[in-house]
Amino acid sequence: MRKISLYIRGAKTAALKAAGTYVRRSVFALPKLWHKPGKLWKASFFIIFSFVFISNVLAEDITFTLDEAIAIALRDNKNVLLSANEIVKAKAQINEAWSMALPSLTVNVDRDRTGNLTEKPYSTTEIYAGLKQNIFQSGRIYNTIKRSEYNKQVKQALYDKEKIEIVLNVKKAFCTLMLSEYFLDLNIKVLKNTKMHLDFTKARYEKGQASQLDVENVTAQLDNAKKIHEASLNQVEASKQLLRNLLYLKESVTVTTIGKFVYTPKEIMFDRALVRALGQRPEIKQYEAKAKADEYALSIAKAGNLPSVDLTFDSYSGTRFITTTGIATKWKNYNVLGLTFNWPVFDGFATKAKIEQAIVDLKQSQILKEKTVQDIVLELKNAYLSLKSAISSLDSAESDAQFYKNNLASVKKKYTEGIASSLDMDDASLKHKLSIFNKQQALYDYIIAKSSLDKAEGSM
């Protein structure tokens, strides 16, 4: 894809440069060419050709496989990018939590100048440096770090969940586009076959072998085929638009897919799938991490009324003014080493309220986890049943396709022998095409069901 994009951009640039050169040369040359119709025509031709060439180049046509479409979506999808930024933010919050365990240094320089108080103005300078180290915080630092780490796991689970959903949506959109193109191809053949039947019926009507009602019935069938054909065209365009939106492509981009529906047998065991889902689904990891983070948040809230101990070292240096003489002293330095013990005995029940909120958050996380497990079991069960049904339909479609393939071979033989007409041949071919489309439909249902099961297991 990158090579294609670079090639297209390079082609655009080259075309614009070339066209700009032709346009500039032609426009500047026009005043001199009014008396030369031949050269004027050539200049006009270059201008028209340049603009036509530019418009053709600007209409991008991108062809990609399913894997390439998924790669583009994971690279450019805004929700995925936002989730990735949330992980970066969570890592920064862990570093912020660790900063509480490290010493802090504060430096302050203060210089004052005083006038009109004494005969001569004077100034004082003070420099302060304070070093503080947390010795004991009743578990606040440790719990804050652990809560930040589990919050990062929550963001990672949300990121994984977003990627799984994007992959499933892109796969559905890609396969829907392929199926709609199959459907359009089938409707083109139906439209052609219906026109042949109308011509044949009109010929029989002219010979008195068919009634006016027969002609009207076939005409109505043709009108209906045209409507279905128009609807299939719209369906293809809608599928392309959906895929463009998922890949964040421009409206001017023409999307073309490469690939085919493939049946890959998969052993289906619901119990094993459920075990994998409970161990792999990002939603379960999300709420497990959220519950852990809420547990540490509760410990942080409980530490609100517990004591803390800080070690401080302050260094002062400066000049001081002596008011009796009006003379500033020389630089004096002194240091203070202290041990601060702080115990918030009463804070207006603020800590009690924080503890109650943390308890509610923890209960909510546990409830959401239980609800998520139930939802996953139901989702997995539905995907499991859909896959079994798709496999059964696929077997039936395969049998029908084989039957109409044999029927087409038989009609071809009769046509060669002069027993069957070209219309009979076209009818048999259309039935075979219809059976192939039904098989493609069954393959589509199987792939979507299998993808839904993979997503339910968390292994997309």
C-alpha positions as CSV (number, residue, x, y, z in Angstrom):
1,M,0.0,0.0,0.0
2,R,2.8,2.4,0.8
3,K,4.4,1.9,-2.6
4,I,1.0,2.5,-4.3
5,S,0.4,5.7,-2.3
6,L,3.9,7.0,-3.0
7,Y,3.5,6.1,-6.7
8,I,0.2,8.0,-6.9
9,R,1.6,11.0,-5.1
10,G,4.6,11.0,-7.3
11,A,2.5,10.7,-10.4
12,K,0.4,13.6,-9.2
13,T,3.4,15.8,-8.6
14,A,4.9,14.9,-12.0
15,A,1.6,15.5,-13.7
16,L,1.0,18.8,-12.0
17,K,4.5,20.0,-12.9
18,A,4.2,18.9,-16.5
19,A,0.7,20.4,-16.8
20,G,1.8,23.6,-15.2
21,T,4.7,23.9,-17.6
22,Y,2.4,23.4,-20.6
23,V,-0.2,25.8,-19.2
24,R,2.3,28.5,-18.5
25,R,4.0,28.2,-21.8
26,S,0.7,28.1,-23.7
27,V,-0.9,31.0,-21.8
28,F,2.1,33.3,-22.2
29,A,2.3,32.3,-25.8
30,L,-1.4,33.0,-26.6
31,P,-1.0,36.8,-27.3
32,K,1.7,36.0,-29.8
33,L,-0.3,33.3,-31.5
34,W,-3.5,35.1,-32.4
35,H,-2.2,35.6,-35.9
36,K,-1.2,31.9,-36.1
37,P,-4.3,29.7,-35.8
38,G,-2.3,26.5,-36.1
39,K,-0.1,27.2,-33.2
40,L,-3.0,28.6,-31.2
41,W,-4.9,25.3,-31.7
42,K,-1.9,23.3,-30.5
43,A,-1.6,25.5,-27.4
44,S,-5.3,25.0,-26.6
45,F,-5.0,21.3,-27.1
46,F,-2.1,21.1,-24.6
47,I,-4.2,23.1,-22.0
48,I,-7.2,20.7,-22.4
49,F,-5.0,17.6,-22.4
50,S,-3.2,18.8,-19.3
51,F,-6.4,19.3,-17.3
52,V,-7.8,16.0,-18.4
53,F,-4.6,14.2,-17.5
54,I,-4.6,15.9,-14.0
55,S,-8.2,14.9,-13.4
56,N,-7.5,11.3,-14.3
57,V,-4.4,11.2,-12.0
58,L,-6.3,12.8,-9.1
59,A,-8.9,10.0,-9.1
60,E,-7.0,7.5,-7.0
61,D,-7.7,3.8,-7.4
62,I,-6.5,1.6,-4.5
63,T,-6.6,-2.1,-4.6
64,F,-5.8,-4.1,-1.5
65,T,-6.4,-7.5,0.2
66,L,-8.2,-8.1,3.5
67,D,-4.9,-8.1,5.5
68,E,-3.8,-4.8,3.9
69,A,-7.2,-3.3,4.7
70,I,-7.0,-4.4,8.3
71,A,-3.4,-3.0,8.6
72,I,-4.6,0.4,7.2
73,A,-7.5,0.5,9.7
74,L,-5.3,-0.3,12.7
75,R,-2.8,2.4,11.5
76,D,-5.2,5.2,10.7
77,N,-8.4,4.5,12.8
78,K,-9.0,7.5,15.1
79,N,-10.4,5.4,17.9
80,V,-7.3,3.1,17.9
81,L,-5.0,6.2,17.9
82,L,-7.0,7.7,20.8
83,S,-6.7,4.4,22.8
84,A,-3.0,4.3,22.1
85,N,-2.6,7.8,23.4
86,E,-4.5,6.8,26.6
87,I,-1.8,4.1,27.2
88,V,1.0,6.7,26.8
89,K,-0.9,8.9,29.3
90,A,-1.3,6.0,31.8
91,K,2.5,5.4,31.6
92,A,3.1,9.0,32.4
93,Q,0.7,8.7,35.4
94,I,2.8,5.8,36.7
95,N,5.9,8.0,36.5
96,E,4.0,10.7,38.3
97,A,3.1,8.2,41.1
98,W,6.7,7.1,41.4
99,S,7.8,10.8,41.9
100,M,6.2,10.7,45.3
101,A,8.8,8.2,46.5
102,L,11.7,10.4,45.3
103,P,13.1,13.5,47.1
104,S,11.9,17.0,46.0
105,L,14.2,20.0,45.8
106,T,13.0,23.6,46.0
107,V,15.2,26.6,45.3
108,N,14.0,30.2,45.9
109,V,16.0,33.4,45.3
110,D,14.5,36.7,46.7
111,R,16.1,40.1,46.2
112,D,14.5,43.3,47.6
113,R,15.4,46.9,47.3
114,T,14.1,49.5,49.8
115,G,14.2,53.3,49.4
116,N,13.2,56.4,51.4
117,L,13.3,54.4,54.7
118,T,16.9,55.4,55.4
119,E,19.2,58.0,54.1
120,K,20.4,55.6,51.5
121,P,18.5,52.9,49.7
122,Y,19.5,49.4,50.5
123,S,18.9,45.9,49.2
124,T,18.7,42.4,50.7
125,T,19.2,39.1,49.1
126,E,18.1,35.7,50.4
127,I,18.6,32.3,48.8
128,Y,16.6,29.3,50.1
129,A,17.1,25.7,49.2
130,G,14.8,23.0,50.6
131,L,15.1,19.3,50.3
132,K,12.2,17.0,51.3
133,Q,12.0,13.2,51.4
134,N,8.9,11.2,52.3
135,I,9.8,8.7,55.0
136,F,6.4,7.2,55.8
137,Q,3.1,7.9,54.1
138,S,0.9,5.1,55.6
139,G,0.9,3.3,52.3
140,R,-0.2,6.2,50.1
141,I,2.8,6.1,47.8
142,Y,2.8,2.3,47.3
143,N,-1.0,2.2,46.7
144,T,-0.9,5.1,44.3
145,I,1.8,3.4,42.2
146,K,-0.1,0.1,42.1
147,R,-3.4,1.9,41.2
148,S,-1.6,3.7,38.4
149,E,-0.2,0.4,37.1
150,Y,-3.6,-1.3,37.1
151,N,-5.1,1.8,35.4
152,K,-2.6,1.3,32.7
153,Q,-3.8,-2.3,32.3
154,V,-7.3,-1.0,32.0
155,K,-6.2,1.3,29.1
156,Q,-4.3,-1.6,27.5
157,A,-7.4,-3.8,27.6
158,L,-9.5,-1.0,26.1
159,Y,-6.9,-0.6,23.3
160,D,-7.0,-4.4,22.6
161,K,-10.8,-4.3,22.6
162,E,-10.9,-1.4,20.1
163,K,-8.5,-3.3,17.8
164,I,-10.6,-6.4,17.9
165,E,-13.7,-4.5,17.1
166,I,-12.0,-2.7,14.2
167,V,-10.7,-5.9,12.8
168,L,-14.1,-7.5,12.9
169,N,-15.8,-4.4,11.4
170,V,-13.3,-4.2,8.6
171,K,-13.6,-7.9,7.8
172,K,-17.4,-7.6,7.7
173,A,-17.2,-4.5,5.4
174,F,-14.6,-6.1,3.1
175,C,-16.6,-9.4,2.8
176,T,-19.8,-7.4,2.3
177,L,-18.2,-5.5,-0.6
178,M,-17.0,-8.7,-2.2
179,L,-20.5,-10.3,-1.8
180,S,-22.2,-7.2,-3.2
181,E,-19.9,-7.3,-6.2
182,Y,-20.8,-11.0,-6.7
183,F,-24.4,-10.0,-6.5
184,L,-24.0,-7.2,-9.0
185,D,-22.3,-9.6,-11.5
186,L,-25.2,-12.0,-11.0
187,N,-27.8,-9.3,-11.6
188,I,-26.0,-8.3,-14.8
189,K,-26.4,-11.8,-16.1
190,V,-30.0,-12.0,-15.0
191,L,-30.7,-8.7,-16.8
192,K,-29.1,-10.0,-20.0
193,N,-31.0,-13.3,-19.7
194,T,-34.3,-11.5,-19.1
195,K,-33.8,-9.4,-22.2
196,M,-33.1,-12.5,-24.2
197,H,-36.4,-14.0,-22.9
198,L,-38.2,-10.8,-23.9
199,D,-36.8,-10.9,-27.4
200,F,-37.7,-14.6,-27.7
201,T,-41.3,-14.0,-26.4
202,K,-41.8,-11.1,-28.8
203,A,-40.6,-13.3,-31.7
204,R,-43.1,-16.0,-30.7
205,Y,-45.8,-13.3,-30.3
206,E,-45.2,-12.1,-33.8
207,K,-45.7,-15.7,-35.0
208,G,-48.8,-16.1,-33.0
209,Q,-47.2,-18.6,-30.6
210,A,-47.4,-16.3,-27.5
211,S,-50.0,-14.0,-26.2
212,Q,-49.8,-10.3,-25.3
213,L,-50.0,-11.3,-21.6
214,D,-46.9,-13.4,-22.0
215,V,-45.0,-10.4,-23.4
216,E,-46.3,-8.2,-20.6
217,N,-45.2,-10.7,-18.0
218,V,-41.7,-10.9,-19.4
219,T,-41.6,-7.1,-19.7
220,A,-42.5,-6.8,-16.0
221,Q,-39.8,-9.3,-15.2
222,L,-37.3,-7.2,-17.1
223,D,-38.4,-4.0,-15.2
224,N,-38.0,-5.9,-12.0
225,A,-34.5,-7.1,-13.0
226,K,-33.6,-3.5,-13.8
227,K,-34.7,-2.4,-10.4
228,I,-32.7,-5.1,-8.7
229,H,-29.7,-4.3,-10.9
230,E,-29.9,-0.6,-9.8
231,A,-30.3,-1.7,-6.2
232,S,-27.2,-3.9,-6.5
233,L,-25.2,-1.0,-7.9
234,N,-26.2,1.1,-4.9
235,Q,-25.3,-1.7,-2.6
236,V,-21.8,-1.9,-4.0
237,E,-21.3,1.8,-3.7
238,A,-22.7,1.8,-0.1
239,S,-20.3,-1.1,0.8
240,K,-17.4,0.9,-0.7
241,Q,-18.4,3.9,1.3
242,L,-18.5,1.9,4.5
243,L,-15.1,0.5,3.8
244,R,-13.7,3.9,3.0
245,N,-15.0,5.3,6.3
246,L,-13.4,2.5,8.3
247,L,-10.1,3.1,6.5
248,Y,-10.4,6.9,6.7
249,L,-10.0,7.2,2.9
250,K,-11.1,10.2,0.9
251,E,-14.3,10.2,-1.2
252,S,-12.3,10.4,-4.4
253,V,-10.6,7.1,-3.7
254,T,-11.9,4.1,-5.7
255,V,-11.7,1.0,-3.6
256,T,-11.1,-2.3,-5.3
257,T,-10.7,-5.6,-3.3
258,I,-8.6,-8.6,-4.0
259,G,-9.5,-12.0,-2.6
260,K,-12.0,-14.7,-2.4
261,F,-14.1,-16.5,0.1
262,V,-12.3,-19.5,1.5
263,Y,-13.7,-22.3,3.8
264,T,-11.3,-23.1,6.6
265,P,-12.7,-25.9,8.7
266,K,-12.6,-25.1,12.4
267,E,-13.2,-27.5,15.3
268,I,-16.1,-26.2,17.3
269,M,-16.2,-27.1,21.0
270,F,-18.2,-24.6,23.1
271,D,-16.6,-25.5,26.4
272,R,-13.1,-24.9,25.1
273,A,-14.2,-21.7,23.4
274,L,-15.7,-20.4,26.7
275,V,-12.5,-21.1,28.6
276,R,-10.5,-19.2,25.9
277,A,-12.9,-16.3,26.1
278,L,-12.8,-16.0,29.8
279,G,-9.0,-16.0,29.6
280,Q,-8.5,-13.8,26.6
281,R,-11.3,-11.3,26.3
282,P,-10.0,-7.7,26.9
283,E,-13.3,-6.8,28.6
284,I,-12.7,-9.3,31.4
285,K,-9.1,-8.1,31.7
286,Q,-10.3,-4.6,31.8
287,Y,-12.7,-5.1,34.7
288,E,-10.3,-7.3,36.6
289,A,-7.7,-4.6,36.4
290,K,-10.3,-1.9,37.3
291,A,-11.3,-3.9,40.4
292,K,-7.7,-4.1,41.5
293,A,-7.2,-0.4,40.9
294,D,-10.3,0.4,42.9
295,E,-9.0,-1.8,45.8
296,Y,-5.8,0.3,45.9
297,A,-7.9,3.5,45.6
298,L,-9.8,2.4,48.7
299,S,-6.5,1.9,50.6
300,I,-5.5,5.4,49.5
301,A,-8.8,6.8,50.8
302,K,-8.3,5.0,54.2
303,A,-4.9,6.6,54.6
304,G,-6.4,10.0,54.7
305,N,-6.6,9.9,58.6
306,L,-3.3,8.1,59.0
307,P,0.0,9.8,60.0
308,S,2.9,10.6,57.7
309,V,6.6,11.4,58.3
310,D,8.8,13.7,56.2
311,L,12.5,14.4,56.4
312,T,13.4,18.0,55.5
313,F,16.7,19.9,55.0
314,D,16.6,23.6,54.5
315,S,19.5,25.8,53.7
316,Y,19.4,29.7,54.0
317,S,21.9,32.2,52.7
318,G,21.6,36.0,52.4
319,T,22.3,39.5,53.6
320,R,20.1,41.2,56.2
321,F,19.6,44.9,56.9
322,I,20.2,46.2,60.4
323,T,17.7,49.0,61.1
324,T,19.7,50.7,63.8
325,T,22.7,51.4,61.7
326,G,21.2,51.3,58.2
327,I,24.0,48.9,57.2
328,A,23.4,45.5,55.6
329,T,25.2,42.5,57.1
330,K,27.5,40.2,55.2
331,W,26.3,37.0,53.8
332,K,25.2,34.6,56.5
333,N,24.5,30.9,56.0
334,Y,22.6,28.5,58.2
335,N,21.0,25.0,57.7
336,V,18.0,23.4,59.3
337,L,17.5,19.6,59.4
338,G,14.0,18.6,60.5
339,L,11.7,15.6,60.9
340,T,8.1,16.4,60.4
341,F,5.4,14.2,61.9
342,N,1.9,14.9,60.5
343,W,-1.4,13.3,61.7
344,P,-4.7,14.7,60.4
345,V,-6.9,13.8,63.4
346,F,-10.1,15.4,62.0
347,D,-10.8,16.6,58.5
348,G,-14.6,17.2,58.7
349,F,-15.4,13.6,57.7
350,A,-13.8,14.2,54.2
351,T,-11.9,10.9,54.5
352,K,-15.0,9.0,55.5
353,A,-16.8,10.3,52.4
354,K,-13.8,9.3,50.2
355,I,-13.8,5.8,51.6
356,E,-17.5,5.4,51.0
357,Q,-17.1,6.5,47.3
358,A,-14.2,4.1,46.9
359,I,-16.2,1.2,48.2
360,V,-19.0,2.0,45.8
361,D,-16.5,2.2,42.9
362,L,-15.1,-1.2,43.9
363,K,-18.6,-2.8,44.0
364,Q,-19.5,-1.3,40.6
365,S,-16.4,-2.8,39.1
366,Q,-17.2,-6.2,40.5
367,I,-20.8,-6.0,39.2
368,L,-19.6,-4.9,35.8
369,K,-17.2,-7.8,35.7
370,E,-20.0,-10.3,36.5
371,K,-22.3,-8.7,33.9
372,T,-19.5,-8.8,31.3
373,V,-18.9,-12.5,31.9
374,Q,-22.6,-13.2,31.3
375,D,-22.7,-11.1,28.2
376,I,-19.6,-12.9,26.8
377,V,-21.2,-16.3,27.4
378,L,-24.4,-15.2,25.6
379,E,-22.3,-13.7,22.7
380,L,-20.2,-16.8,22.4
381,K,-23.3,-19.0,22.4
382,N,-24.9,-17.0,19.6
383,A,-21.7,-17.0,17.6
384,Y,-21.4,-20.8,18.1
385,L,-24.9,-21.5,16.9
386,S,-24.5,-19.2,13.9
387,L,-21.3,-20.9,12.9
388,K,-23.0,-24.3,13.1
389,S,-25.9,-23.1,11.0
390,A,-23.5,-21.5,8.4
391,I,-21.6,-24.8,8.1
392,S,-24.9,-26.7,7.5
393,S,-26.0,-24.1,4.8
394,L,-22.6,-24.3,3.2
395,D,-22.9,-28.1,2.7
396,S,-26.3,-27.6,1.1
397,A,-25.1,-24.8,-1.2
398,E,-22.1,-27.0,-2.2
399,S,-24.5,-29.8,-3.2
400,D,-26.7,-27.4,-5.3
401,A,-23.7,-25.9,-7.0
402,Q,-22.5,-29.4,-8.0
403,F,-26.0,-30.3,-9.3
404,Y,-26.3,-27.2,-11.5
405,K,-22.7,-27.6,-12.7
406,N,-23.6,-31.1,-14.0
407,N,-26.9,-29.7,-15.4
408,L,-24.9,-27.0,-17.3
409,A,-22.6,-29.7,-18.7
410,S,-25.6,-31.7,-19.8
411,V,-27.2,-28.7,-21.6
412,K,-23.9,-27.9,-23.3
413,K,-23.8,-31.4,-24.7
414,K,-27.4,-31.1,-25.9
415,Y,-26.6,-27.7,-27.4
416,T,-23.6,-29.2,-29.3
417,E,-25.9,-31.9,-30.6
418,G,-28.4,-29.3,-31.7
419,I,-31.1,-30.5,-29.2
420,A,-31.0,-27.4,-26.9
421,S,-31.2,-23.8,-28.0
422,S,-28.9,-20.9,-27.1
423,L,-31.6,-19.7,-24.7
424,D,-31.6,-23.0,-23.0
425,M,-27.9,-22.8,-22.7
426,D,-28.1,-19.3,-21.2
427,D,-30.8,-20.4,-18.7
428,A,-28.6,-23.3,-17.6
429,S,-25.6,-21.0,-17.3
430,L,-27.6,-18.5,-15.2
431,K,-28.8,-21.3,-12.9
432,H,-25.3,-22.4,-12.4
433,K,-24.2,-18.8,-11.7
434,L,-27.1,-18.5,-9.2
435,S,-25.9,-21.6,-7.4
436,I,-22.4,-20.3,-7.3
437,F,-23.7,-17.0,-5.8
438,N,-25.7,-19.0,-3.2
439,K,-22.5,-20.8,-2.3
440,Q,-20.7,-17.5,-2.0
441,Q,-23.5,-16.3,0.2
442,A,-23.1,-19.4,2.4
443,L,-19.3,-18.8,2.5
444,Y,-19.9,-15.2,3.5
445,D,-22.2,-16.3,6.3
446,Y,-19.6,-18.8,7.5
447,I,-16.7,-16.3,7.4
448,I,-18.8,-13.7,9.3
449,A,-19.9,-16.3,11.9
450,K,-16.4,-17.6,12.3
451,S,-15.0,-14.1,12.7
452,S,-17.7,-13.4,15.3
453,L,-16.8,-16.5,17.2
454,D,-13.1,-15.5,17.1
455,K,-14.0,-12.1,18.4
456,A,-16.2,-13.7,21.1
457,E,-13.2,-15.8,22.1
458,G,-10.9,-12.7,22.1
459,S,-8.6,-14.3,19.5
460,M,-9.4,-12.0,16.5
